[in-house]
Amino acid sequence: MTPRAASLIAALVAGAVILQTALLAPLGPYVPHLVMVAVVAVALAVGPQAGVIAGLMGGLLIDLAPPGDHLVGRWAVALIVVGYLCGRVRYKPGRRVGTAALVAAASFVGYSVFALTGLVGGERSAPLSAMVAAIAISVVLNAVIGGVFVPSLTRLIGRWHPAEALVR
């Protein structure tokens, strides 16, 4: 990975973390997870290795950002899994419905891993019905945001990372 591409990916993930924590977190539990969408875009554009690195970076930043109401590392694990799985997908930009479905599937996996790590870690959780509702609404919001932004982000990353980019 070239330093130029690494800096773009780092800026994209860090920007998503800032927007997520500063603008969307105060709105409540039913908001899109911008960091997850950014990790999906990086993984689709470059591959599983970059997806895992972006997932680790974004996940740890989200875990450490206030308000830290969960064990550190839960989002990191969830986003690493999302980054790896999305990096293994053969992706062709241009189909917004397909992109939205892919982001929805990745979001469902990410939220499920996050919830399972909370159960394993012994964290108290909300009732199952509340968790299912929050996950469903967040998956739909991520799909809408991802369907709009992921194709553009993958092309941008592909232009900055021409040697290894999977999407051009």
Residue, then its C-alpha position, 0 to 999 in steps of 0.5 A: m500500500t502506498p503512503r498516499a493511499a494509506s493516508l487517504i484511507a486513514a483520513l476517510v476512517a478518521g473523518a467517519v469516526i469524527l462525524q459518527t461521534a460528534l454529529l450522529a451519536p447525540l441523536g440516539p441509537y437509531v443512526p447509520h454507522l458511518v465508520m462501518v460504511a467507510v470500512v466496507a468501502v475500503a475493503l471493497a476497493v482494495g481488498p481484505q488486508a486493507g479492510v482489516i486494517a481500516g476495521l481495526m483502526g476505525g473500531l478502536l477509535i470508536d471504542l475509545a471515543p466518548p461515551g465509552d459505554h462498552l468494553v474496548g475492542r468490541w467495535a474493533v472485532a466487529l469491524i475487522v470481521v466486516g472488513y475481511l468479509c467485504g474484502r473477499v467479495r467481488y464488487k463492481p460499482g454502479r449498481r446502487v441496489g446491489t451495493a445497498a444490499l451488500v452494505a446491509a448484509a455487512s452491517f447485519v454481520g457487524y452488529s451481530v458480532f458486536a452484540l455477541t461480543g457483548l454477551v460473551g463479555g458479560e455486559r448487560s444488554a437491552p431486551l432482545s426486542a429492543m436490540v432487534a429493532a435497533i439493529a434492523i433500523s440501523v441496517v436499513l440506514n446503513a444500506v441507504i447511506g452505503g448505496v449512495f456513498v460506497p460506489s463513489l468512495t470505492r472509485l476514489i480509493g481506486r484512483w488513489h491506490p491504482a497498484e492494488a485497487l480491485v475497483r477502477 
